[in-house]
Amino acid sequence: MMTQAFAHILSTSVAHRVRTSVVRDDMLGYIVSGSKRLLRPGESEEYQTGEFFLIARGTQWDMVNDSAPQGQYVAHVLLLTPALIELFHERFAQFASLLPLAACAKIGQDKTLHTAYARAFASLTDTQVSSALSQHRLLELLLMLAERGLVFSRASELSWADRVRRMVAQRPHDAWTVNQLATSFNLSASTLRRRLDSEGSTVSDCVREVRLETALLLLQSTMLPVSDIAYRSGYASHSRFSAAFRERFGFTPSHLRPPMNSGAQHLAQSG
């Protein structure tokens, strides 16, 4: 059975603003401590400790993760694959009349939902839990959301850029080439280039996006040194990695690795 969701624990003592973050998979998160803000033109939403946040795939936001007032931003995040969302809609067709989430939503403190969320999250991190049981718990969680009037939209056919990104994400450190990717999709290199071009994208764009998004996730969810994260994300040069990361997100990777004796933290601005 294919992996149908990914569980991550994001943790940092440094307040930071991630510029123009693109949500690749439907996201369901829970704020353990600190707060989160989602910003885009004409829209803003804030989430406090003990609240759930839902973000629809394909949307783009500036995300502000703030460690105040507890001194540590911690969030548990589930990334739900299109296959899981499609399975939910097939199993629970009675919710077809609900308007799917188009942007983001908030659920306040909800003990019943939190219990189900914790079970689903644990099922993805415990190697003793079978994939069948994990799927059951994830569907249970989606069912509870639907009963609260919240559903993610059915998965449409993936774009070619999304297919390439998902392939690269399996091994972001590899030296991906157009020929290698085209072979994976049983296409010629020229056909893959043409299909990506029709979507306004290129293989190099996709690879760069995946590598930088992988690096951001590792910075937020691990304590690996920046040099290790650069390597795991496919960058041989630390300086090129730092420059590319800053250009994309608005702050350097080292911002999320402050000295142990650092004082009050300052929000990394996107300007």
Buried (B, 14 or more C-beta within 10 A) or exposed (E): EEEBBEBBBBBBBBBBBBBEBEBBBBBBBBBBBBBBBBBBEEEEBBBBBEBBBBBBBBBEBBBBBBBBEBEEBBBBBBBBBBBBBBBBBEEBEEBEEEEBBEBBBBBEEBEEBBEBBBBBBEBBEEEEBEEEEBBBBBBBBBBBBBEEEBBBBEBEEEBBBBBBBBBBBEEBBEEBEBEEBBEBBEBEBEEBBEBBEEEEBBBEBBBBBBBBBBBBBBBBBBEBEBEEBBBBBBBEEBEEBBEBBBEBBBBBBBBBBEEEEEEEBEBBEBE
